[in-house]
Amino acid sequence: MTRPLDIVILGLTLSSSWGNGHATTYRALLRGLHAEGHRTLFLERDKPWYASQRDLPSPDFCDFALYDDVDAMLARHAPRLRAADAVIVGSYVPEGVRLIDRLAAMDLRQLAFYDIDTPVTLAALDQGHEDYLAARQIPLFDTYFSFSGGEVLHHLEGARGARRAAALYCSVDPTAYPADPDASKRWDLGYLGTYSDDRQPTLDALLLEPARLRPDLRFVVAGPQYPDTIDWPANVERIEHLPPSDHAAFYNAQRFTLNVTREAMRRMGWSPSVRLFEAAACATPILSDDWRGLSDLLPEGEALLIARSPDDVLRALDLPDARRRAIGAAGRARVLSAHTGRARARELAAALRAGIPAVAATGT
């Protein structure tokens, strides 16, 4: 029998979903690893903006610890780090460059990087910004796990010097996102996401403009950090923050939900957000902006609809209810078959096992 893996992850946050998509991504993955029998330690830098918004302070599916100082944390956890089958550093970890250098000097069994923001990371490196990863560090990792797949992986290996690049898409815990197709529909179209300058023009075109054109319909935008300068139509409800515990009910209360992708991710392609999988798991039909690789994940016209203009959105909102339900059901079926946290955990474990030295893998 193959023995369970011991994995240490140093990520942005597991304890707080406020203003980020990392927490829900890690939660689904770590729950999947736990269900597969693996042991995981998650180390999170204690930051005040997360400390005041912790919706999962004590996860029961992994070991969890906060730290204030990189050096003190490494000294405290050095035995576990060296014994682990793999140590994985995530994107946007505070003092990530220094942390990676310190870990690379520790002679670990495997050191990997999990980039939940790959196109944003690469764009930042092109501009000389190295806030959490330096360009020189990419070849240090045994595996560069990327939430973007497709051509991005060839770019990482061919142009960036990665030893091995592997797709590790976001995923969803289906037990936390059940479908309720008979739920009362409070909104005709909704959107969940933190404000972003490069997403806002698309949100304006695909939600705010349709709302202005159809004052008889109901819309909602949930997420923090939207500026006061936005002119919200009267039929667009605003929700400042929606914790993960409320996401499923939110999606199930929409006739359609909107997926909007950041510019760097849309340009590079093959970059599904965790919100895409969450909504699909709830069997909520998705309207999405267009980018390469999207139909590889959720086929256009079958498991979601592409919207390129306000008119596309309004046509979708006028579809017969049977057609709407069929799109939602197809999206849910695709996600449950390939994009759950447990499926992703199996992919991660297989990739890590491929890199474990034979002696360590057999335990002899």
C-alpha positions, 0 to 999 in steps of 0.5 A, a space after each residue: 500500500 502506498 504510504 500517505 504523504 506529509 506536506 507542509 504548505 506556506 500560503 497567504 491565508 487559510 483562516 480568512 476568506 476576506 478579500 482573497 480567493 486563496 482561502 477557499 482554494 486551499 480549503 478545498 485542496 486540504 480537505 481533499 488531501 485529508 480525505 485521501 489520508 495525507 497529513 498537512 501542516 499549513 503555516 500562515 503569516 499573522 496579518 491584522 486584516 485577516 486576524 479581524 476577519 477569520 472565518 476558519 480559525 481552527 481547521 479540523 482537516 489539517 495542522 495549522 499555525 500562525 507565525 509573526 516572524 519568518 526566522 522564528 517560524 523556520 526555527 520552530 518548524 525545521 524538523 517538520 519541514 525537513 521530514 516532509 515529503 514536500 514543502 510548498 510555498 504559495 503566491 502572495 506569501 509575505 516576505 516570500 522571496 526571503 522565505 524561499 531563499 531560506 527554504 532552498 538552503 535547508 536541503 528539503 526533500 522537495 520544494 515546490 511553488 503553488 502559484 494561484 495567481 500565475 498570469 499576475 505573477 508573470 506580469 509583475 516579474 516582467 515589470 521588475 516587481 518581485 514582491 513574493 517571488 523573484 525571477 531567479 528563484 523559479 529554477 529552484 523549485 522541483 515543481 512549479 504548480 500553476 493555477 493556469 494550464 495550457 500554454 502557460 506551462 510551456 512558457 514557465 519551462 521554456 522561458 522562465 527556467 522552471 524544472 517542471 511546471 504542472 497545472 493545479 487548478 483551483 477546485 471546490 468542496 462539493 459538500 460546501 456547495 450543494 445544488 438547490 435548483 428549486 431555491 427561490 431566485 432572488 436575483 436574475 444575475 449576480 457577481 461575487 468578487 473583490 473589486 479589481 481595476 482590470 475587471 471593472 470594465 467587464 463588470 460594467 459592460 456585462 452587469 451594470 449596463 444590462 441592469 440599466 437597460 432592464 430595470 425590471 430585472 434584479 442584480 447583485 454584486 458581492 465583494 469588498 473594496 469597491 470605490 464610492 465613485 461607482 454609480 450603482 443602478 437602483 436594481 443592483 444590490 450591493 453586499 460588502 462581504 460574503 463569507 464562504 459559508 454563505 456562498 452556496 446560498 448566494 449562488 442558488 438564489 441567482 438565475 444566472 451568475 457572472 464570471 469575470 476574469 482579470 486581464 492578465 489571466 484572460 490574456 494568458 488563458 487557461 486560468 479558471 477562478 475558484 468562483 467559476 467552480 463554486 458556481 458550477 457546483 451549485 448548478 447555477 448557470 454561468 455567463 462568462 467573459 471569453 478566454 482561451 481554454 475556458 471551453 476545455 473546462 466547461 464547454 461553451 453552450 453546454 456547461 456555460 454561456 459566453 457573454 461578450 456584450 450587454 445584448 448577450 447577457 440580456 438574451 441569456 436572461 430571457 432563455 426558457 427556464 428548462 434551458 437555464 436548468 440544463 446549462 446549470 446541470 451540465 456545469 455541475 456534472 463537469 465540476 463533480 467529475 473533474 474539479 473537486 478538492 479531492 480530485 485536485 488532491 489526487 493530482 497533487 499527490 501524484 505529482 509529488 510522488 513522482 518527485 520523491 526519491 526512491 528511498 524516501 518513497 519506500 520508507 527504507 
